[in-house]
Structures are given as structure tokens and as C-alpha cells.
Amino acid sequence: MSITVTTWSLEQTSPADLRPAAQAPAGVRIVRAEVPSPEFSRFLYTAVGGDVRWTDRLPWSYARWSEYLARPGVETWVAYENGTPAGYIELEAQEGAAVEIAYFGLIPAFRGRRIGGQLLSYGVARAWDLSERWPGTGPVERVWVHTCSKDGEHAMDNYLRRGFRLFGTKTEEEPKVAVPGPWPGAHTAA
């Protein structure tokens, strides 16, 4: 059995493209996870992506997570609400003066609370100034992301409101996989 998935690729080509969201609710702060931690990154990946079928990194070993997170220009920025992780944005410097938003999203319990726009705004600004923290990566000329029809219902709108422009669309069939959730039985949607 398969499902039809549409993937949209979006980009900004200047820091001036960013249209920041309104201020996040009180008690929300965004902090860079400066110490690479496979355990924490895998927790964020499964907690945010479990109900929207993020599965590509589930088979990654501890060593693969460690190697990826230690690469120059890979950053994880975490939104906390009153001390509890609410979501994250993962940035990855790439060749050609680009930064990809590799992953972005909120833990389901924190969606719909005006945190996502603020986290995306802050993360995109950090993508644009990433070379200041990673000497040798060169100035950033492009920030890009892809989202798909499996992602949250507000994902595409959030990217467009932050100033991203569509540059590519593709549709393909993917095998239907069980929704993993952050742990067995955690998923509540169909």
C-alpha cells in the first residue's frame, strides 16, 4: 500500500526576505543546543515528527547521530515553554553558500500556541548569520527548506508568511508506513 506525497521546496535568497512572526507567548525562549547530543536530538526528532511520519532517521545508530551533529555548520535550536522543550529547528550548512532547514516543528502538545512562527523566524535569522558562528563556512546566500503533504497542516503557510518562495514541487508515491510516534502507542491521530 502506498500514499501520494507532494513535496514543496522553498527558499529565501536574502536576509531581507525574512518576515518575522509576532512575539511568542510569555514563557517561550529559544536556545541553541551547543553540545551535540544524539539522545536529545533523537528525542526531538521522534517527539516532533512521530505523528507526521518522519522515519528516515529512525534507523540511525548512535555513531551516525554523533557524526552528523558534530559536523561544522549543523545547529539545533530548541524552543522551550516554561522550561519544557516545545519544538526545534535544525540547520545544516551546505556547499554553495546555502543553509538548509533540515528539520523544523513542534511537539504536538505545543502546536497552535503561536510558538511555531516565532521559532521559524528565529531559526531563519540564525541560518542567515550561521557563518558568524562557523568560520570557514562562508557567507550565506540562500536559506532553503522542503515541506510535504505529510507535515503539519500549517507548515506551508508558516513558511510562506515568513517570506519563503516556492521554487520546486514534486509528487511521488511512497510506501505507507505505520506512524511511529515517539514511542509505541503514542500516536493519537488516524
Steps between C-alpha positions, in 0.01 A plus 500: 500500500627849417409864551540796267736759644557849361827669598547876466844664501518860621779754535611842608787666315557799727472569873255775400257227386430399859168627634514429874198375691342690785652453841464154653289453812656579838713219634637395159873520436717359224843360582771334294590148608874563484612158620428237234279237664371206296255415778347847510493540122331162455248593771414822313481319166258233627295731722445756223483269201336190637145591403595635155698196389860615535672164460825554307717541811340230715758239397796731568752361748641698789824538303321637195312755712828602667680539169221706347458733801876563523523629141593869470189704428243260645299672773194413705293784645236398754187688604414457867175598665554553870795261496341221293620427146222605259669454162816553302662616180808326363731691266757343269763705314548374146732564209412792278446752783169336598343399829226239504234490766539125535220461756253734662191441708324494832412219735125439447395632843660838415346553156246779454651715777684759283839339565566369147513838327740636758723190488513507121574875495780462752642192328503664157681803645757258649535333159583835344769574761630141530840585347567735794499195731677265257811663350588340170142437391487829307219752476149361456326589173201266519284339768275221380261237627269234373163410646255240389137400515579275800613797712273697730205681347648846571858429387478639146311810611760570770784482244319729257416753774868508601595604145595172334429460127414176325761378251407138445221244537503125454244231563582134548367183652653385827442179690249551778674442830360475848514832681782441748423765763768575756426159655262212417138599548570874535335603174141620541399597143392261223 
